[in-house]
Amino acid sequence: MSPYQNHATIQGHIVQWQVSDLTQAEYCTQHGIKPHIFSYYKKKFSLDSEVAKRSSQLIPVELVGDEASPGSNLSSSSGMTQLSC
């Protein structure tokens, strides 16, 4: 695989490999891809996908205001994280 190939091309190869009956090594050999490069991007795209899933989840928060002090307090429903402004 040449360094000039873009991420979409590499992702396309990963998808094609997943639907093929080939081992990763066989697929790489047939398509002229270095196996360690293929493995790197397979892992990278998998991790990127997991991060995107976690970062798109909503977390419930409760706004608590105290009229005596300026700013607001923000805490999660579990009470583990607090942010004072």
C-alpha positions in Angstrom: 0.0 0.0 0.0 1.4 3.4 -1.0 1.6 6.2 1.6 -0.4 8.4 -0.7 -3.5 6.3 -0.4 -6.2 8.1 1.7 -8.1 6.8 4.8 -11.2 6.2 2.8 -9.3 3.8 0.5 -7.8 1.9 3.5 -11.3 1.7 5.2 -12.6 0.4 1.9 -10.0 -2.4 2.0 -10.9 -3.3 5.6 -14.6 -3.6 4.7 -13.8 -5.6 1.6 -11.6 -7.9 3.6 -14.3 -8.4 6.3 -16.8 -9.6 3.7 -14.3 -11.8 2.0 -13.4 -15.4 2.9 -9.7 -14.5 3.0 -7.4 -14.3 6.0 -5.9 -10.9 6.6 -2.6 -12.1 5.3 -4.1 -13.5 2.1 -6.1 -10.3 1.5 -3.0 -8.2 2.0 -0.9 -10.3 -0.4 -3.5 -10.2 -3.1 -3.9 -6.4 -2.8 -0.3 -5.5 -2.3 -0.8 -4.2 1.2 1.8 -4.6 3.9 0.2 -6.6 6.7 1.5 -4.4 9.5 0.0 -1.3 7.8 -3.3 -3.0 7.4 -3.4 -4.1 11.0 -2.4 -0.6 12.2 -5.3 1.0 10.3 -7.8 -1.8 11.3 -7.0 -1.1 14.9 -7.0 2.7 14.5 -10.4 2.7 12.8 -11.8 0.4 15.5 -10.6 2.6 18.3 -11.9 5.8 16.5 -15.3 4.1 16.2 -15.4 3.3 19.9 -14.4 6.8 20.9 -17.1 8.2 18.6 -19.7 6.0 20.2 -18.7 7.0 23.7 -18.4 10.7 22.9 -21.9 10.8 21.3 -23.6 9.5 24.4 -25.5 12.0 26.5 -24.8 12.2 30.2 -27.5 13.5 32.5 -26.5 16.5 34.5 -28.2 18.5 37.2 -27.8 22.3 37.4 -27.8 23.5 41.0 -27.9 27.3 41.6 -27.1 29.1 44.8 -28.3 32.7 44.8 -25.9 33.6 47.5 -22.8 32.8 45.4 -22.1 33.8 41.8 -21.7 31.2 39.1 -23.3 27.7 38.8 -22.5 24.2 39.9 -22.7 21.3 37.5 -22.7 17.7 38.6 -23.6 14.4 37.1 -26.4 12.3 38.4 -23.9 9.9 40.0 -22.3 12.9 41.8 -18.8 11.8 40.7 -18.0 14.9 38.6 -18.5 18.5 39.6 -17.7 21.7 37.9 -18.0 25.0 39.6 -18.2 28.2 37.5 
